[in-house]
Amino acid sequence: MPFDAPHAHHQSHKEGPVTHLTPPAIAPSGVELTHLLAHPQGQCDLEGLAAAISMQDLAFECEGDGQLAQHPAFPAAVRQVIGSELMSTASREALAGLPCPWGPACGLHVFFNGQSNKQMAGLACPWLVRTDSTGANSMRVTLRLFGLGQLWCNSLGEAAHRALERGINLAGVKSACQGVLIRSVDRLWSPLQDPVPKANRALVHFTTPFHGAASTEELMDSPSDRATVGSQFLSSLLSRAEDIARWHGLSLAVDRQMLDDAVASVQMTMDALDVSEWNRAISQSGTARIPMRGHTGLLQLQLGPAPDPALLRLLQIGSQLHCGQDLAFGLGRYELFLTADQDSSC
């Protein structure tokens, strides 16, 4: 399992430093974890990050309304009930939004408010919720953990199991999930372990809404707004990679100007993007809701005859660990297809 900030080992690489990290024997306390995140022990470029990223999926095959698993509000509803379960076993400090003094830290600190330290404000937590329909009366709920978050796999798994057995209500309308049939833990192989493919065209298919800074109540479904979403998607990829690096005990070192130039040269086709609107319930009763808005569908990127490999890596990382705002609610999930045009020199 290649992560742990206290014991970083570096070796030279023609495209930048490659960092291999070994896991700690015991998961740290909340105070120690906050320190590790604020003070990474190594640096890496995007190739080094791709080699270091470690992920695993907690998968729950469940009974329930399969169609509702595809609703954009459902991952947030799952996250909500898991949070309630973690609160029941959390420290007083974590319940107050402070670093948990326990060793290991309680799950609430890690998966919900571990970024409350002022130095790390805004750092995304090390997990994602994915929900998929597997039939008319069945669904799969997947919790994807990465980096140091994997050390709390058992804690999150037990809380999620209890939550799913109690049932998940979608905005108080009905019990969308009614119990766990099969539970498994899988370590993930990903294309991040392979060399960057030769491609000059990328197809990004958002399967859950991409929520960017432009996804406001004033957002309209116009060509100019879709163009803004496309540029925000590309610019948000680097911020996402920086968060992921921190959870692997690393800080990301990249040539930002070169990457900005690569992003600026991308030609985007956004005609197949659609606006999605829904309400996210604040509680299981559904009495209080927050209006949400984002984009789903296909974003086509023409990367040029010799695209920057760093941009391709960022697209790959985002396809595994989402991108954009409100990732905690399952948003920003996309499928990535990289192709090379026949007349391309790449």
PyMOL commands that set and color helices and strands:
alter all, ss='L'
color gray80, all
select helices_A, chain A and resi 5-7+30-38+46-52+66-70+74-87+92-95+107-111+118-120+147-166+191-193+223-246+256-264+309-321+327-329
alter helices_A, ss='H'
color red, helices_A
select strands_A, chain A and resi 8-11+18-21+42-44+55-64+127-135+138-146+168-169+175-187+201-210+250-252+267-269+273-281+289-302+334-339
alter strands_A, ss='S'
color yellow, strands_A
deselect
rebuild
show_as cartoon
